[in-house]
Amino acid sequence: MKFLRTIPLLCAAANSHAQTLYWDTNGATDGSGNAAGTWDVGATSNWSADSTGLSASTTWADGNAAIFSAGTDGVGAWNVTVSGTVAPTSITFAQNGNKTITGGNILTTGGLSISSAGRGPADQIVIDSKLTGTGALTIAAHGDLSNTGGGFAGFFRLGNAANDFVGDITITAGIVDFTGDFNFGATANQIILGANGGLLARGANTLAATRTIVMSGGGNKTFRGYGGSTFTVNGPITGAGNVRHTDGGTLVLAGTSTFTGNLDNVGGNTTISGTMSTVGNINTAAGTLTVSGVLNNTGSVDITTSTLVFAGPAPSTYTGYTHVRTGGTLRLDASN
């Protein structure tokens, strides 16, 4: 009689777990060294798995989370230069001070999260490296969301004109500065403004007609401008939330907006040259709000310590009242 013996096959699988790596340019000395350096894959030892920086530095390996920096000393202003292409799962700026990541490529494949949340009100955090790949980008930024901007110049900026990543951009907090529509990657990428997210214009900043802004979660979405800036939104604004123009400059809404929420001009000037087919009120409490397009909103218009100008020629058909309150001026330059 023959017996068939079954021998179990034991397979040892190598499990790979993502690490958190801290910027650390000074080896096993406490802290990060508070210094610039090169970010590459497997070559330069500017990273540590030790949050204090007391362990020996190691090289970067893709698929890990990047934190700037180890220890508590990384509060200076310095640049990190990417050599080649790196693929972090997230990038966190955990200490104050101006920081710029420049050169090379950063992959968004699989999704990339970037956070400068909690940084100082004057800190300027910039990603100038090219963002490329297929994957969504999530940003938790810092910056002042108050009506006046608080007099602070801090922001998080996407700065590379060659960004070509494919995936929506979600801004969950703070304000994101940009120089042009190209900073947001592929033309079909939507900009999703979360409960406390916003955008900043410091010069002549334009978003293309193909770029949709989606407001998510209700509440105020900050569109901040510096004095003398012109922030032009040529695409649609959809979703739920209030478009709130703060600080200074001119916000130009040139697309067709269908969001549910108010338009609030509490700083600078706003021009509606497109169509506002929204559900909500139009409130202006600063500067001048000029309507050269069409107001088709379901809601009222409220003017306080500011000016509303109907410049036509298209008629506006909003359904609510027009309230001219103390300090308010209503000017009809065309038949509306």
C-alpha positions in Angstrom: 0.0 0.0 0.0 1.3 3.4 -0.9 0.7 6.4 1.3 0.5 9.9 -0.1 2.1 12.3 2.3 1.2 15.9 2.0 3.9 18.3 2.9 2.7 21.9 3.7 4.4 24.6 1.8 5.5 27.4 3.9 6.1 30.7 2.1 7.9 33.5 3.7 6.7 36.8 2.3 8.7 39.8 2.7 6.5 42.6 4.1 7.3 46.1 3.2 6.1 48.8 5.5 6.2 52.5 4.9 8.3 54.5 7.3 8.3 58.1 8.4 11.6 59.8 7.5 12.8 63.1 9.0 15.0 65.6 7.3 18.4 65.3 9.1 21.6 66.8 7.7 23.8 66.5 10.7 24.1 62.7 11.3 23.7 61.4 14.8 23.8 64.9 16.4 20.6 66.1 18.0 18.1 67.9 15.7 18.2 68.3 11.9 21.1 70.6 11.5 18.7 73.3 10.3 20.3 73.3 6.8 19.7 73.0 3.1 20.6 69.8 1.3 19.8 67.4 -1.5 16.9 65.0 -1.7 17.6 62.0 -3.8 16.9 58.3 -3.8 19.5 56.0 -2.1 22.5 58.4 -2.4 22.7 61.2 0.1 22.2 60.6 3.8 20.0 63.5 4.7 17.2 61.5 6.4 16.6 59.7 9.7 13.9 57.4 11.1 14.5 59.0 14.5 12.3 62.0 15.1 14.9 63.5 17.4 17.7 63.2 14.9 20.0 61.4 17.4 20.4 58.3 15.3 22.7 58.0 12.3 21.3 59.5 9.1 20.3 57.4 6.2 19.3 57.8 2.6 15.8 58.3 1.2 13.7 55.4 0.0 10.5 56.0 -2.0 7.1 55.1 -0.6 7.9 56.7 2.8 6.5 59.9 4.5 8.8 62.9 4.5 8.8 65.3 7.5 10.8 68.5 7.7 12.5 68.2 10.1 14.0 66.0 12.9 14.3 67.6 16.3 13.2 71.1 17.0 16.0 73.2 15.4 14.8 73.3 11.8 13.3 76.8 11.9 15.6 78.6 9.5 15.0 79.6 5.9 16.5 77.1 3.5 16.0 75.1 0.3 15.8 71.3 -0.3 16.9 70.4 -3.9 15.4 67.3 -5.4 17.8 65.4 -7.6 16.0 63.1 -10.1 12.6 61.9 -9.0 11.3 61.1 -5.5 8.0 59.5 -4.6 6.9 60.2 -1.0 3.4 59.3 0.3 3.3 62.6 2.1 5.3 65.8 2.8 4.9 67.6 6.1 6.5 70.9 7.1 6.5 70.4 10.9 8.6 73.5 11.9 8.4 77.2 11.2 10.6 79.2 8.8 10.5 79.7 5.1 11.1 76.4 3.2 11.4 75.8 -0.6 11.6 72.4 -2.3 13.0 72.9 -5.7 14.4 71.0 -8.7 13.7 67.5 -10.0 10.3 65.7 -9.9 7.9 64.7 -7.1 5.5 61.9 -8.0 1.9 62.1 -7.1 1.2 58.5 -8.2 -1.1 56.8 -5.7 -2.0 60.2 -4.1 0.2 62.7 -2.3 -0.6 64.7 0.8 1.2 67.9 1.7 0.8 69.8 5.0 2.1 73.1 6.2 -0.8 73.4 8.7 0.1 75.3 11.9 3.1 77.1 10.5 3.8 80.7 11.4 1.6 83.4 9.9 4.5 84.9 8.0 6.1 81.6 6.8 6.3 81.0 3.1 6.3 77.3 2.1 6.9 76.6 -1.6 6.9 73.5 -3.7 8.8 74.5 -6.8 9.7 70.9 -7.9 7.6 69.5 -10.8 4.6 67.5 -9.6 4.0 64.7 -12.0 2.2 61.3 -12.1 -1.4 60.1 -11.7 -2.8 60.7 -8.3 -4.8 63.2 -6.3 -3.1 66.0 -4.4 -4.4 66.9 -0.9 -3.1 70.1 0.7 -3.5 71.2 4.3 -2.0 74.7 4.1 -1.6 77.6 6.6 -2.2 81.3 6.1 -4.6 83.9 7.3 -8.3 83.5 6.4 -9.6 86.6 8.1 -11.4 89.4 6.3 -8.3 91.6 6.3 -5.7 88.9 5.9 -4.3 90.0 9.3 -1.4 91.8 7.7 0.5 88.5 7.4 2.2 87.4 4.2 2.4 83.6 5.0 1.2 81.1 2.5 1.8 77.7 0.9 2.6 77.9 -2.8 2.6 75.6 -5.8 5.2 77.2 -8.0 6.2 75.0 -11.0 4.8 76.0 -14.4 5.5 72.5 -15.8 3.3 70.6 -13.3 1.5 67.9 -15.3 0.1 65.6 -12.6 -3.4 64.1 -13.2 -5.7 64.2 -10.3 -7.9 66.6 -8.4 -6.5 69.0 -5.8 -8.2 69.2 -2.5 -7.4 72.1 -0.2 -8.6 71.2 3.3 -7.2 74.2 5.2 -5.3 77.4 4.7 -4.6 79.3 1.5 -2.7 78.1 -1.5 -0.8 80.6 -3.6 -0.2 80.0 -7.3 1.3 81.9 -10.2 -1.0 80.5 -13.0 -3.5 77.8 -13.9 -0.6 75.5 -14.9 0.4 75.1 -11.3 -2.6 72.8 -10.8 -1.5 70.2 -13.3 -3.7 68.7 -16.1 -6.5 71.0 -17.3 -9.2 68.6 -16.2 -8.0 68.6 -12.5 -10.7 70.1 -10.3 -9.8 72.3 -7.3 -11.9 71.2 -4.4 -12.1 73.7 -1.5 -12.8 71.9 1.8 -14.4 73.4 4.9 -11.5 75.8 5.6 -9.7 75.9 2.3 -8.9 78.9 0.1 -6.8 80.4 -2.7 -4.5 83.4 -2.8 -3.6 85.9 -5.6 -0.6 88.1 -5.2 -0.4 89.4 -8.7 -2.3 88.8 -12.0 -3.5 85.3 -11.3 -5.9 83.5 -13.7 -7.6 80.1 -13.6 -8.6 78.8 -17.0 -12.2 78.2 -18.2 -11.5 74.4 -18.1 -10.6 74.5 -14.4 -13.7 73.9 -12.1 -13.7 75.0 -8.5 -15.8 72.7 -6.3 -16.8 73.9 -2.9 -17.2 71.1 -0.4 -18.6 70.9 3.1 -20.3 74.4 3.2 -18.8 77.3 5.2 -16.6 80.1 3.9 -14.1 79.5 1.0 -11.5 82.2 1.0 -10.5 84.0 -2.2 -7.8 86.3 -0.8 -6.1 89.0 -2.9 -3.2 91.3 -2.1 -3.7 95.0 -2.8 -3.3 95.6 -6.5 -3.8 91.9 -7.5 -6.3 90.6 -10.0 -7.7 87.1 -9.4 -9.7 85.9 -12.4 -11.7 82.8 -12.3 -12.8 81.9 -15.8 -14.2 78.5 -15.0 -17.3 77.4 -13.1 -17.7 77.4 -9.3 -20.0 74.6 -8.1 -20.8 72.8 -4.8 -21.9 74.2 -1.5 -20.2 77.1 0.4 -19.7 80.8 0.4 -17.3 82.5 -2.0 -15.6 85.1 0.3 -13.3 87.7 -1.2 -11.0 89.0 1.5 -8.1 91.4 2.0 -7.6 93.4 -1.2 -7.2 93.4 -5.0 -10.0 92.5 -7.4 -11.7 89.1 -7.8 -13.2 88.6 -11.2 -15.8 85.9 -11.6 -16.0 85.3 -15.4 -17.5 81.8 -15.6 -20.9 80.4 -14.9 -21.3 79.7 -11.2 -24.0 77.4 -9.9 -23.0 76.9 -6.2 -25.3 77.0 -3.2 -24.1 79.7 -0.9 -23.5 83.4 -0.7 -21.0 85.7 -2.5 -19.4 87.9 0.2 -17.1 90.8 -0.8 -15.5 91.7 2.6 -12.2 93.0 1.2 -11.1 94.6 -2.1 -13.4 94.7 -5.1 -15.3 92.0 -6.9 -16.4 92.0 -10.6 -19.1 89.5 -11.9 -18.5 89.4 -15.7 -20.0 85.9 -16.1 -23.2 84.5 -14.8 -24.2 83.9 -11.2 -27.0 81.2 -11.2 -26.6 80.5 -7.6 -28.8 79.8 -4.6 -27.8 82.4 -2.0 -27.4 86.1 -1.3 -24.9 88.6 -2.7 -23.4 90.6 0.1 -20.9 93.5 -0.3 -19.4 95.2 2.8 -16.2 96.6 1.3 -15.0 98.2 -1.8 -17.0 97.9 -5.0 -18.9 95.0 -6.5 -19.5 95.5 -10.2 -22.0 93.4 -12.2 -21.1 93.5 -15.9 -22.5 90.0 -16.4 -25.7 88.5 -15.1 -27.1 87.9 -11.6 -29.6 85.1 -11.8 -29.2 84.0 -8.2 -32.1 82.9 -6.0 -31.6 85.4 -3.2 -31.2 89.0 -2.2 -28.5 91.7 -2.7 -27.2 93.5 0.4 -25.0 96.6 0.3 -23.3 97.9 3.4 -20.5 100.5 3.6 -19.7 99.7 -0.1 -20.9 100.2 -3.6 -22.8 98.0 -6.0 -22.6 98.9 -9.7 -24.8 97.4 -12.3 -22.8 98.0 -15.5 -24.8 95.8 -17.9 -25.7 95.3 -20.6 -27.2 92.0 -19.8 -30.3 92.1 -17.5 -30.1 90.6 -14.0 -33.0 88.6 -12.8 -32.3 87.7 -9.2 -35.4 86.9 -7.2 -34.8 88.7 -3.8 -34.7 92.2 -2.5 -32.0 94.8 -2.9 -31.0 96.2 0.5 -29.0 99.5 0.5 -27.9 99.9 4.1 -25.9 102.5 6.0 -22.9 103.6 4.0 -24.1 101.7 1.0 -24.4 103.0 -2.6 -26.4 101.5 -5.5 -25.4 102.7 -9.0 -27.1 101.8 -12.2 -24.9 102.4 -15.2 -27.1 100.3 -17.5 -30.6 98.9 -17.8 -30.9 96.0 -15.4 
